[in-house]
């Protein structure tokens, strides 16, 4: 019987592992320099934690199980519920604002397709305990900081920013009842993903009238008009939400990242717990799924048994990001092979023990070093060094001498083994 990896999962051979580590190193580097602290949580939680956040229907999208004690558990499909649980447990002792990040492995029981797998890694940035739009601005800044770190330009990616508050106010003005607003938001979120015929069917199924459906279409079709915010500000009940959006863009301009951002009021995010500013990152041609998405979720901690606390944040998966970086030619050539500081070769078979000794000494000094297990001529050993991605080759010669060859420039120098070790 031949075994294969489960559909929608990945094996990480060394080359794929180098890409994964490169992305995750960038996530951590950007998080730390922006003042965020790393946390983690169990890979499985009580199923009720997820159904309390997203409703009982979410159970169909999870990998769930019943343990030997009869408890219903689920592998985490995202990190936000665990984050809320952890903060609620120590809400009175944690200094605010809470600025945390995580890079967990998450699983979702859904059909695999381009950019979507059942198992992936996700970068999470969250700020809890700050009600002001400055927290939303900082999260977006961190997101753009990462995009810049990876070499993506404003011409290649855009952060499309909408507002749940503006969308809800608009729906109310269209006569949509408070009870139907969550369903209507879900319909709005799917408009760009379905055909016009399917959209009309969704409108009817949601209990909305054809007129309300037409008004929603108009709202979305006008979502990116230059003067859209100014026009909406004149409508009753929407002014405060528009002011928050205008203030946000003022902050993003001051932070130097506004060129990556555009107002797109069609962005409402499908999850019900979002309450304010929301956003998604797309490649310029929108040929891929969203690279990242997030927004403000001021009610989630309260829904999960804690106090009402302002919260905002985003998540970015590694799958779509990896595809985008590859398509844009942003992956470094060094990912194609491993990286060694030194590859040690011998000039004659009888020098092999000196090779082993020198490799150990180099490693003791904190540098990476390796050697060939097979006794081969120097030329073949240097071929192995190049294949392994070594920066330098060290050739052990008779009389305690070594030749150090820079495999990038081809320059070579000779010195004693003792002098070489001192130079490291």
N, C-alpha and C positions, 0 to 999 in steps of 0.2 A: 504494500500500500504506500502510495506517495503522498506525503503531507505537504500542504501549502499554508501560507499565512491566511488568516481569515479575511474575507473580502472587506475592503474599506479600511484595512490596516496596512502598516508599512514595516518592512525590515530595513534596518539602518546598517548597511555595510559601511566600512570605513569612510568611503567617499561621501555617502549620504550623511554619515555622522558628522563629518567635517562641516557640511552645510548647516546642519541642525545646530551645532555648537556655535558656528559663526553668527547665526541669527540670534540665538539665545544670549550670546555674549554681548551683542549690540543692545538687545532689550535691557539687560542688566546694567550695562554701562550708562545708557541714557537715563534709566530710572534713578540710579544712584546719584548722578550729577545734578539731577533735578530735585534732590532732597527726599526721595521716596525710600521707604524701608521694606525689605522683603519679608514675606510671610508664606506659610503653607498650611494645608489642612489635609485630613484624610481623603483618600481617593474615593471612598464611599461614605454616604450619609444615610440617615433615616429618610425613607421615601417621602414622608410627610413634609420634610423641609422644602422639597421641590414642588409638591402639590400645593402647599400653602402659598408659595410665591406665584406659581403659574397656573394653578387650577388642576383638577384631577385628570384632564385630558393629556397633560404633560407626561403621564406615566407611560403612554404608548411610545414616546420618543426616547425613553430611557432604557438602559440595561439594568433591570431590577432583579432582585433575588430575595428569597426568604431564608434567613439563617437558621441554625439548629435550635435557636430559642423561639422561633416563630415570628421574629421581627422582620418587617418589610424594609429592605435596604435598596439603595440604588447607587450605581457608579456615577460620579459627578459629571453632568453635561456642561457645566460652567462653574465659575468660582464665586459669583456674587452671593448666592445664598449662604455658602460657608463663611464668607467674609462678614455678612450681616450677623450670622449666628455668633461668630467669634467676638465681634464688637459688642453685641448685646450682652455677652457674658461678663465683659469688663468695662461697660460703658462709663462707669463713674470713676474709673482709675486711669483711663487712657487720656493723655493730653491731646487737646484739639488745636488745629485740625489734624485728623489722622490721615497721613499720606503713606499708603502702602502699595506694594506691587507684588505680583506673583507670576510664575511661568509654569503652570501646572499642565499635566497630561489630562485631557478630558475625553469623554466618549459619548457619542449620540447614536441612537439606533435609527438611522435614516438611510435612504438609498444613496450609495456613493455616486458621485459624478465629478466633473472637472471642478477642482477647487473645494470640494466637500468630501470629507472622509468620515468614517465612524470613529476614528481615533486620531487626535491631533494635539498639538501644543498651542497654548494660548497665553499671550501677554496681557496681563490685567493691570491697569492703573486706576486707583480710586482715591478720592478725597472725601472724607466724612467729617461732618461737624462744621461745615461752612455753607451758609445759605446764599451768599453773594455770588454774582456772576463771575467774580474773579477766579473761583474754583473751576468753573467750566472753561474759562480762558486758559488756565494753567494746564488742564488736562489736554486741551487741543494743542497748546504749545508743545507739550511733551510728545504728543503724537507726531507733530510736524518735525520736531527735533530728531526723532527716529528716522523719518522719511529722508531728511537731509543727510543724516549719518550714513544711510545706505546709498546715497548718491542720486536719489529720486528728486527731480526738479518740479517746479510748479506747472510746467508744460506737460509733465508726465502723470501727475496725480493731483487730485483735488479733494479737499475736505468739504463735503456738501453739508451745510448746516441748516437745520430746520428747528421748529419749535412746537412741542406738543401743546403748549398753552395757547399759541396762536391757532393751531388746528382745531382744538376743542372749542375755542371762542367762535371760530368760523362755523363749526358744525352747529353750535347752539343758535347762531344767528340764522341758520338754514332751517331751524325748527326741529333739529334732531334732539330727542329727549336724552336726559342724562343716562338713562338705562341703556340706550342704544349707542351712546358715544364710543365705548370700547370696541364694539363690533364695527362701527363705522370707521374707526381708526385702522382696524385690521384690513378693511376693504381698501382704504386709501393706500396703505402700505403695499398692497399687492397690485395696484393698478398698472404699474410699469412692467409687471411680470406676467400679465395675462392678456389675452386678446380682448378687443372691445366687446365681443359677444359674451365672453366669460365674465367680464367686468359687470355688464348689465345683469347677468344672472346672479352674481354675488350681491349686487345692490338690492335686488328683489329678495334674495334669501335672507339678507340682513334686516329686512323689514323697513327699508327705506323707500320713499316714493321715487318715481322717475325724475321729478323736479329736483329732489335732493341729490339724486345721482348726477344730474346735469350740473348742479352747483358745485358738487365735489370735483367733477371733471374740470370745471372752469378754474377752481382753486388750484388744482394741480398743474393745469396747463399754463397758468400765469405764475407759477411758483418762482420762476427765476427772472421775471421782468425787472428791469433796472429800478423802477420806482415803486415796486410792489409793497415794500414796507411802509413807505409814506402814504400810499393809498389805503392800506389796512389800518394805519394809525387813526384815520378819520372815522372808522367804523366803531360803534359803541361796544365796549367790553373787551376790546383787543389792544387798546393803547398801551397798557402796562407791559404786556408781553412783547410788544414791538419795541418799547423802550429798552427792555432787557437785551434784545437782539442787537439793537444799535449800540448799546454800551459794550456788549461783547466784542463787536467788531472794532470799536475804539480801542479796547485793550489788546486785541490781536494785532492791530496796526502798531501800537506802542511797543509790542513785544517783537515786532519784525517778522511776523509769519502770516500776515493777512493775504499775501500774494498766493498762498496755498489754499485759501478758503473762499467759498462762495455761498451766498444765501440760496437755499433751495428748500422752499417750504413744502415740497412734496415728500421730504424726508420726515417721517413720523415714527419710524421704528415699530415693529410689530408687537413687541412685548408690552403687556398692559401696565407694567409698573413704572414706566417712564412718565415724568411729570413736567419737564421744562425743556431746556435746550437739548436737542438731539442731533447726531451727526453720523455720517458714514464716509469712508474713504473709498474712492473709485479711481481706477486708471483713467486717463483722459478720454480714451475711446469707449470706456465702459464695456469692454469686451469680456471682463471677468466679473465674478461676484465681488461684493464689497470686501475690501482688504481689512477694514476695521470698522467698528461701530460702537456707539455708546451714547451717553447723555445723563441727564439728571434724574435721580430716583429717590425723591424725598420721603416717600411713604414706606419703603421696603423694610426698614428696621422695625417700624411700628407693626407692619403686617406679620412679621416674624416674632412678635412678642416683646419688642423693646419700645423705647420712646420714639417720638417723631423727631428725626434728626436729618438735617440736610445732607445729601450725598450725591456724588456725581463720579462718573468714570467711564472707561471704555475697555474693550477687548480686541485683540488682534490675533488671528490664527496664523500659524506658520505655513499652511498649505498654499493659500492664495498668494501670500507674500512671496513665497519661494518661486511660484510660477511667474509672478510679475517681474521679479528681479532677474530671472533667467531670460524672459522675453525682452527686457530692456537692456540686457547685456551688462548688468550691474554686479555680477558675481565675480569675485577676484580669481585670477588664474591659479592662485596658490591652493584653491580648494580641490584642484584636480589630482593632487598627490599629497602624501604626508609631509610633514616638516621636521627635519632633523637639524640640529646645530652642527653636528659632526658625524661623518661616517669614517671609521678607522679601517684602513687597509694595511696589509703587510707587503713588504718588498720581497720576502722569501718565506717559505713555509715554516722554517725554524724560528721565525719571529712571532709566531702566533700567540704564544703566551704573553709577550709584551703587548700585543694588540688588546688582549683581554684585560690586562692590567691597566692599560691606558684608558680603555672605555670605562672601566669602573671608576678611575680617578676623575674623568670628565663628568660622569654622572654625579659623583660626590660633590662637585662644584656647582651643581644645579643646572647643568646644561644637558640637552638630550644628545645621546650618542648611540650608535649601533655599529654592527660589523657583520661580515658574511660568515655563516656557519661552515660553508664549503671553502676548501683551500683552492683558490683560483689565481690566475695571473692578475697583475695589477689592473690591466685594462678592463677585465670583466668585473673586478671589484668596483672600479669607478663607474662602470655602467649601472651597477646596482645602486651606487650612491646617488646617481642622477635619477634613477627610477624612484628612489625613496624620497626625493625632494630635499636632499641634504644641501645645506648652505655651503659647507666646507668638507673637503676630504683631507684626512690626515694619514699620510703614508709613513709607516714605521720602517726605518732603515737600520742597517747594522751600525754598531757603535753608539747606540743611544740617541741617534739623530731622527728627526721627523721632517717631512715635507708637508706644508700646509697649503692646499690649493683652494682658492675661492672658486666655487663651481658656477658662480654667476659671471665673474669677469675673466676667469681663466688665469689670473695672476697666482704665482706660486713663490713661496719663500721657504728656506730651510733654517732650522735652529735645533738646539738640543731639546730633548723631551722635557727636561726640567724647566727650561726657559718657556717652553710652550705652555706648560701647566700653570706657571706663574702669570702668564699673559691672559689667562681666562678670567 
